[in-house]
Amino acid sequence: MKRLTNPRIVPLAWYREEWEAQEELMGTDPWEYGLGDRNRNTLDTLAGYMHEQGLTRRRLSLDELFVPVSQGRKRGEEFRF
């Protein structure tokens, strides 16, 4: 997302207007990564639906569903799974 602020990266003449409309609707990061507040609420709702539909025997917490980043393999400055 940060790279796209450079107008020379995207070969579209009027993309900036659409970018601003998207930011207004979805915030500055529409593909937010991790278990932030926005994602936590969505994923917690999904976990509830999984249990209601019989896909899990009990309601699982998000901590049970996702491995902490610190348990991944570190390559350079970032963790990978």
C-alpha positions in Angstrom: 0.0 0.0 0.0 2.8 2.4 0.8 4.4 1.9 -2.6 1.2 2.8 -4.3 1.3 6.4 -3.0 4.0 6.9 -5.8 2.0 7.9 -8.9 4.7 6.3 -11.1 4.0 2.8 -9.7 0.5 2.5 -11.1 0.1 3.1 -14.8 -3.4 4.6 -14.6 -3.9 8.3 -15.0 -6.8 8.9 -12.6 -6.3 6.1 -10.1 -5.8 8.6 -7.2 -9.5 9.5 -7.1 -10.5 5.8 -6.7 -7.7 5.4 -4.1 -9.2 8.2 -2.0 -12.7 6.8 -2.4 -11.4 3.4 -1.2 -9.7 5.0 1.8 -12.8 6.8 2.8 -14.8 3.6 2.6 -12.3 1.0 4.0 -9.6 3.0 5.8 -6.0 3.3 5.0 -5.2 -0.4 4.9 -8.0 -2.5 3.3 -5.9 -5.7 3.6 -5.0 -5.3 7.3 -2.8 -8.1 8.5 -2.8 -9.7 11.9 -5.3 -9.9 14.8 -6.0 -6.1 15.2 -9.3 -4.9 16.5 -11.0 -4.9 13.0 -9.8 -8.4 12.2 -10.4 -9.8 15.6 -14.1 -9.0 15.5 -14.5 -10.5 12.1 -12.6 -13.7 12.9 -14.4 -14.1 16.2 -17.7 -13.9 14.4 -16.5 -16.5 11.9 -15.4 -18.8 14.8 -18.9 -18.5 16.2 -20.5 -19.5 12.9 -18.1 -22.5 12.6 -19.3 -23.8 16.0 -23.0 -23.1 15.2 -22.8 -25.0 11.9 -21.1 -28.0 13.6 -17.7 -27.5 12.0 -16.1 -27.4 15.5 -17.2 -29.3 18.6 -16.8 -26.2 20.8 -16.4 -22.5 20.3 -12.7 -21.9 19.7 -10.9 -18.8 20.8 -8.7 -16.9 18.3 -5.7 -17.8 20.3 -6.4 -21.5 19.6 -7.0 -20.9 15.9 -3.8 -18.8 15.2 -0.2 -19.5 16.1 1.6 -16.5 17.5 4.2 -15.0 15.1 6.9 -15.8 17.6 6.4 -19.5 16.9 7.2 -19.0 13.2 10.6 -19.3 11.5 12.5 -16.0 11.3 14.0 -15.2 8.0 15.9 -11.9 8.0 13.7 -9.4 9.8 10.4 -11.2 9.4 8.8 -14.4 10.6 7.5 -17.0 8.2 5.4 -20.1 8.6 
